[in-house]
Amino acid sequence: MKKSITSIFIAFLLFSSHSAFAAQKTVKWKLAMTWPSTLTPLASPANKVGKLVSAMTGGKFTIKADGKEKHKAALGILDMVKGGQYQMGHSGSYYWKGKDINTVWFTTVPFGMTQSEQYAWFYYGDGIKYMNQVYDKFGVLNFPGGNTGVQMGGWFKKEINSVADLKGLKMRIPGLAGEVMAKLGVNVTNIPAGELYTSLDRGAIDALEWVGPGMDIKMGFHKVAPFYYTGWHEPASEMQFMVNKKAFDKLPKEYQAILITAMKAVASDMYYENFAASANAWAKMKTDFPKIKVKTFPAPVVQAMKKATDDIFAKYAGENKLFKEIYDNQQAFMKKARAWSIMSQFHYIKTSEMVK
Ligand code: CA
């Protein structure tokens, strides 16, 4: 009897001291983001997550965010988080397609899901499961990190009336979409963000894609290229939070829960912030520059883009078993999700347009 009371007492002491320690433990983390720290809304989740975590832990757990201007390695984030120089990163999963093609599934793909469809796949389909599977080998945990919603197809100096108009066109368009455009004869180039406006203005390139009105307005593209095409290639670009797995495992359970909750909150917030920025920027652009023409690519061009996209997916699926599995999984989910999107959002908007 005496022994058992003693062991209960010791267990209680251990439990309470562990709890007290956990609640008061001071943890100082650093986060590296791909973007300059002022490039909102992309930089917003990284800037906000630390503030939220600190507020929820009484200042005990802090995360200092460094922008590209500090660490000078915009596309070195995955390696830095993997290596532990930074405990966290904020970037875009599709930047790592050279390391593993399956990272593209967690940003967006041409003709892929919309923001609401993709979040449903992440959280209530198999998206997060595949995310963990793909990132496991890097020793990092990956979490959704904010969505841009549908991105615009880009700014063009000349109207695109046929597939022939794309041949020889010089365009900045990265990722899988760049591969699609290259198949259609576009001369795809990659130019640093700081030189894009001048390149478009001086004719070094004929077209480019960036994000949408909220971010494009600051770049000034609308002043030099009058045709603004609607999107097809990045329907729901998701940013990512990366967390070094060993660092995460060392956190007290309370801090883990707080971090996960904070990441989800700031990721959702980026979508709202960008939506508002685009609504406001577009209202200003079309007033200040009434000659801007919003265009949708003609059906034969879209069909050629879709065919090229399917060919590229088939090529990767042939080379990579997991790519095929995720592709099939996403397509099956999207089929159901899209039927509901059409019935709900698409028809609601069409209906409300009838009585404008
Ligand atoms: Ca883009």
Residues whose N, C-alpha, C, O or C-beta is under 5 A from the ligand:
A	BS01	CA	Q151 E209 W210 V211
